[in-house]
Each structure stands twice: as structure tokens, then as C-alpha cells.
Amino acid sequence: MLYTNENKLEAIIMLKKDMLLIDAFRTEGVNIEAMAETLAGFGMHCLGCSLSHGETIEQAARAHGVDPDLMINALNEAAGLKE
């Protein structure tokens, strides 16, 4: 999806279930602190976990017994990303 901001065309990226956790945190413009708090609410402490470099959001969700769709929606909201 694209939008115009002060005559500049910018792409809006949504976090996806197949993204590595570390890439989600590296996405430009996201609210990292809110994302970390959201994950902590699911019992996950991904910023300090070495698996975040090789595990997708979906894999992490399933490993912690969390519905991946619920998690990705919560992360996108926390990150400040909207469709």
C-alpha cells in the first residue's frame, strides 16, 4: 500500500507471520517498545532471545502456544502499522 506524505511516495509495510522476529523489530518506523511490551504480554521476551534471529513470528507464536493471527494483529497495532 502506498500513501502520499508531503509530496513523497512512501511504502507502508505490514508485519507478516513469515517475517523473522528480528526483522520485525528492524522495520523502519515501528514502535519497538510497544512491540516488546505486546510480546511480553504473550509471555515472550523476544528482544533478549537469540532465537529471534532465526525464528518467524508464526514459529515463535506457535512455540509459545499463541494464535499467530492474534499475535500478528497485536504486533501491527503496537508497531503503529495499519492497512
N, C-alpha and C positions, 0 to 999 in steps of 0.2 A: 504494500500500500504506500502511496506517496502523498505528501501534502506540501503546500507552499508556506514558507515562513520567511517573510521579508524578502520576497522575490528569489528565494533559494529553494531548490527542489531537494527535499530530504527524504530518505527512505526510513520508514518505521519498521523495525524488526520486532517480531514477537518471539518470545522464548518458546521453544518446541521441545516435546518429550525426548526427541533423539539427540538433543544438544548435550555435550559434556557439561557437567555441573560447573567446571572451571570456566568454560566459555560463556555460560550464562552470567557469571559474575564479571566477566571481562567485557560484556556488551556495553557499548558506549551509551552513556546517559541513564543507566539504570540506578536505582536506589539500593546500593549494596547492603546498607544497614537494615533496611526494611525487609529485603530478601532473606538476610541471615536470621532475622527475628521470626519470619514466617517459617523457615525451615526448622528453627529451634522449637517452634510451636508444634511441629510434627515429630519432635524428638530427635531431630537431625542437627548435627553441628558440622556442616559441610565445609565451612571455611578452614577449619583446622584438620580436616580429614584428607589423608593422602589419596584416598580412593576418588575424590572429586576430580582428579586429573585424568581419570580413565573410565569413569562411570557416567552414563547418561542420566538425565533427570528421571526418566522412566525406570531405569535399573535401580537407582537409589530409592525411589518411591516403593517399588515392589520389595526391595530388600528390607525395608522398614515397615512393610505391611500397610502402606498408604496407597490409595487410589491415585494413579498417575494423572488422571484428568483433573481431579480435585487439586492436586499439588501444582500442576502447571497453571491452572486458573488463578490460584492463590499467589503464585510467584509473579505472574504477569501483572496482577493487580498491585502487589507490593513493589514491583520494579517500576511502576508508573507507565506501563505499556498498555495501549488499548488498540483494538482493531478499528 
